[in-house]
Amino acid sequence: MEQPIVNGAACDASGATFAVVGISTMPTDWTKVFSSLANADLTLDAATGHSGGEQALLRAVAEAAAGGTDRSDTPAAVPPPSMSMTPPSVLNLNAYLMYALGKVARRRLTERLEARGLRLWHLTVMTLLADLGPQMKTALASRLDMNASDLVKIVNDLARMGQVDCVRDRTDRRRVVVELTAEGRTYLADLNAEIASADDEILAPLDAAEREQLGSLLRRVHGHLERPPAGVARGRGSGAPAPRTGS
């Protein structure tokens, strides 16, 4: 369970400094801790660098604890406390980094999709149709390793929005395939541009070359882990399956 955490430094009236670390989920716990420190004639630096309710809570209790103290009598300003909740050693675990960054990326992507009334499956189906052309629903479900009834719901959602059509296959009139409409292609291009802005936010510390290298490495790992579609064998030396149209 994630918990609010603050750590930093405090100093007493003589100027001696020492570390302060606090972890709690209850505002009343923070109040007791900081009030006790205040009664011990300690000067605490207000918490900064955190967002939301936790930032306001930590700032409030720090200011309350420092109340009545003449801060002009204290030594040089204490460095702001670190608000990181991540143990340093865990940053050496790539699996943890991918998990933590993946949570952030998924949240940013989900926010942009939900703003349009979409889910990740809607984006995936539209992108697959854009890449491979018209597909039968059974082929879509197989390629996406998705339950057929769930796939039908996604296709119906997109059809109601005018993004896809269910039409007769031009090469075999007995089959019905799903294809992107012209409106759907424009919509997907706009959506991809919006999602790219989420990439820019997440990858802000990296320059263009670093982003390209990261993307290349992630694609290699993804290709290593991705399961082949049902009925498609993947062995040594086998290339990517050829695009299928309508089957």
Number of C-alpha atoms within 10 A of each C-alpha: 3 7 11 19 17 21 17 19 17 19 19 17 14 11 14 10 15 10 10 14 11 13 13 13 13 10 13 10 13 20 18 13 13 21 18 13 19 21 10 12 16 23 26 25 20 19 23 15 10 16 8 7 9 17 17 14 15 22 17 16 22 22 17 16 26 22 13 10 14 9 13 8 10 16 15 9 9 16 10 15 20 16 16 13 13 9 7 8 7 11 12 9 9 10 10 12 13 12 11 12 12 12 12 13 17 12 13 17 19 15 16 17 18 11 9 9 10 16 16 12 15 17 16 12 22 23 17 17 18 16 10 14 17 27 23 21 20 18 19 25 20 17 17 19 14 13 12 16 12 12 21 15 12 18 24 16 16 20 18 10 12 15 21 24 20 18 14 17 19 12 9 10 10 9 14 18 24 23 26 25 16 12 12 20 17 13 14 18 12 12 15 14 11 14 17 13 14 19 15 12 11 14 15 11 9 12 9 10 9 12 16 12 11 14 12 12 12 13 12 12 11 11 12 9 9 9 14 16 16 12 8 11 10 13 7 5 6 8 8 10 11 7 10 12 15 23 14
